[in-house]
């Protein structure tokens, strides 16, 4: 997780007035707590640390592009990644290696300077070495970009809570600027790549991916990528650089394509 100096981000001064119903982070301690969220996992990076990622296809996970880079700015070899879906107290619902990692083609990695333009393209997909076909690990749908005022939620791993995922059921979208979604979601180091969920048509879908932390008007905010166009571009790029597997071809993802995820949020009256 990176920090961004947010003086260039324009947020309405009244944005923080509408957050009274927000929920605190809750650790998903039991299998019952985690039901529907098992396809979110910790993405371990040998010799570096970890990010958070989510399953969007049987062989594909979605995370932040900056997770693919080492401290010296070099790309991390695919075999240094391990995806541990639904990891809780040392046990994962599924563990997979990674055989290919592809960042958005327009993402420019600069560890020393985090810009809004980089956040807008800060997404990557990683191809797992084996598909995940567990019944309770269903890939998530992708949603249209969230609007200002929308309620969203986030499932993440983070510093001090590495051993189990945490769920914040309700946080708010404060605004959007140049492809960046500005939110009140509570994130920390390790939360990079965390899926931001929204309910659309009765289904829980990924609406953004957490990229960075920032401060606006003295308040901590989280920044994510608007997935609509960037993800379409990323998937087309992935299809062009990743050879088709024997007996099939790479498919470009479309928004709203059905995956039948069982994740649910609690309705707030």
Protein Blocks (a to p, Z undefined) as FASTA:
>chain_A
ZZddfklpccdfklmmmmmmpccddddfbfklmgoplmpccdddehibpcddddfbfkbc
cddfklmpcfkopacdfklpccdehiaehiafbdcddfbdcddfkbccdfkbccfklmmm
mccddddfbdcfbfklccddddddddehiacddddddehilmbccddfbacdfbdcehia
cdfbdcdehigoiacdddeehiacdfbdcfbdcdeehiacdddddfklmmmmmmmmmmmm
mccdehiacddddehiaehiabdcdddZZ
